[in-house]
Each structure stands twice: as C-alpha cells, then as structure tokens.
Amino acid sequence: MKLSELEPNQKAVIVEIKGDLDIKRKMLSMGISKGTEIRMIRNAPFRDPIEFEVRSYCISLRRDEAESVIVKVKE
C-alpha cells in the first residue's frame, strides 16, 4: 500500500522508499526510513499536501512524494 492511500488516523510501518536518490534523501532527512511507524493525520482541502506524524513530530508531504513510500498498515 502507498503512504498516500492511508486514511486519517491510520497507522502504518514503512516498508520501502521508491524513487530516485533525491526523493530517498529527502525522506530520510525528514525521518522517514524503513521500519518507522507513521500516522496519517489529515489531507489538505484539495487532498494535497498530506499531513503525517512520524517520530513524534508532524510533516507534510505532497501526494506524489507520499506515493513513493510503501507501507504496511498496522492493526
């Protein structure tokens, strides 16, 4: 499942980051790495950007950036 497909308040664990080196580097600099738990907080009014909570802080990602992150939903 892609990170962009999460519903509000849904939690997941990051499985893989796809894309070029720049995208991977950006995600790592924001604390998004394999094995990290992430929670989707909300979408902006037009569904872009998306707000997430990762490592106890909030970040916003564009939808196309969030589509490059593969996650496994936590139940």
Sine and cosine of phi, psi and omega as CSV:
sin_phi,cos_phi,sin_psi,cos_psi,sin_omega,cos_omega
0.00,0.00,0.58,-0.81,0.03,-1.00
-1.00,0.07,0.51,-0.86,0.01,-1.00
-0.85,0.53,-0.56,0.83,-0.01,-1.00
-0.93,0.37,-0.23,0.97,-0.03,-1.00
-1.00,-0.05,-0.06,1.00,0.01,-1.00
-0.92,0.40,0.49,-0.87,0.06,-1.00
-1.00,-0.09,0.36,-0.93,0.03,-1.00
-0.80,0.60,0.70,-0.72,-0.02,-1.00
0.93,0.36,0.11,0.99,0.04,-1.00
-0.99,0.14,0.69,-0.72,0.00,-1.00
-0.97,-0.24,0.48,-0.87,0.01,-1.00
-0.47,-0.88,0.23,-0.97,0.08,-1.00
-0.90,-0.44,0.71,-0.71,-0.03,-1.00
-0.96,0.29,0.78,-0.62,-0.03,-1.00
-0.98,-0.22,-0.65,0.76,-0.09,-1.00
-0.35,-0.94,0.51,-0.86,0.12,-0.99
-0.90,-0.45,0.88,-0.48,0.00,-1.00
-0.99,-0.17,0.25,-0.97,0.06,-1.00
0.90,-0.43,-0.09,-1.00,-0.04,-1.00
-0.98,0.20,0.06,-1.00,-0.07,-1.00
-0.88,0.47,-0.60,0.80,0.00,-1.00
-0.89,0.45,-0.68,0.74,0.03,-1.00
-0.90,0.43,-0.73,0.69,0.00,-1.00
-0.87,0.49,-0.68,0.74,-0.01,-1.00
-0.90,0.44,-0.67,0.74,0.01,-1.00
-0.89,0.46,-0.71,0.70,0.00,-1.00
-0.88,0.47,-0.70,0.71,0.01,-1.00
-0.89,0.45,-0.60,0.80,0.00,-1.00
-0.92,0.38,-0.40,0.92,0.04,-1.00
-1.00,-0.05,0.05,1.00,0.03,-1.00
1.00,-0.02,0.14,0.99,0.01,-1.00
-1.00,-0.04,0.96,-0.27,0.00,-1.00
-0.63,-0.78,0.28,-0.96,-0.04,-1.00
-0.82,0.57,0.73,-0.68,0.03,-1.00
1.00,0.00,-0.11,0.99,-0.02,-1.00
-0.99,0.14,0.66,-0.76,0.07,-1.00
-0.99,0.13,0.64,-0.77,-0.01,-1.00
-0.65,-0.76,0.55,-0.83,0.01,-1.00
-0.79,-0.61,0.74,-0.67,0.06,-1.00
-0.99,0.16,0.80,-0.61,-0.02,-1.00
-1.00,-0.07,-0.84,0.54,-0.01,-1.00
-0.21,-0.98,0.30,-0.95,0.13,-0.99
-1.00,-0.09,0.47,-0.88,0.18,-0.98
-0.95,0.32,0.22,-0.97,-0.07,-1.00
-0.79,0.62,-0.61,0.79,0.02,-1.00
-0.98,-0.21,0.41,0.91,0.07,-1.00
0.94,0.35,0.22,0.97,0.02,-1.00
-0.48,-0.88,0.85,-0.53,0.09,1.00
-0.99,0.12,-0.01,-1.00,0.02,-1.00
-0.89,-0.45,0.69,-0.72,0.01,-1.00
-0.99,-0.16,0.71,-0.70,0.00,-1.00
-0.78,-0.63,0.39,-0.92,0.16,-0.99
-0.93,-0.37,0.83,-0.56,0.02,-1.00
-0.63,-0.78,0.75,-0.66,0.00,-1.00
0.80,0.60,0.66,0.75,0.07,-1.00
0.94,0.34,0.32,0.95,0.13,-0.99
-0.66,-0.75,0.29,-0.96,-0.07,-1.00
-0.98,-0.18,0.64,-0.76,0.08,-1.00
-0.73,-0.69,0.37,-0.93,0.10,-0.99
-0.86,-0.52,0.71,-0.71,0.02,-1.00
-0.82,-0.57,0.58,-0.82,0.16,-0.99
-0.92,0.38,0.46,-0.89,-0.02,-1.00
-0.84,0.54,-0.67,0.74,-0.01,-1.00
-0.92,0.40,-0.51,0.86,0.08,-1.00
-0.94,0.34,-0.68,0.74,-0.01,-1.00
-0.91,0.42,-0.43,0.90,0.02,-1.00
-0.95,0.31,-0.28,0.96,0.01,-1.00
-1.00,0.06,-0.04,1.00,-0.03,-1.00
-0.95,-0.30,0.84,-0.54,0.02,-1.00
-0.99,-0.13,0.74,-0.67,-0.06,-1.00
-0.76,-0.65,0.28,-0.96,0.13,-0.99
-0.87,-0.49,0.83,-0.56,-0.06,-1.00
-0.92,0.38,0.70,-0.72,0.09,-1.00
-1.00,0.01,0.62,-0.79,0.01,-1.00
-0.94,-0.35,0.00,0.00,0.00,0.00
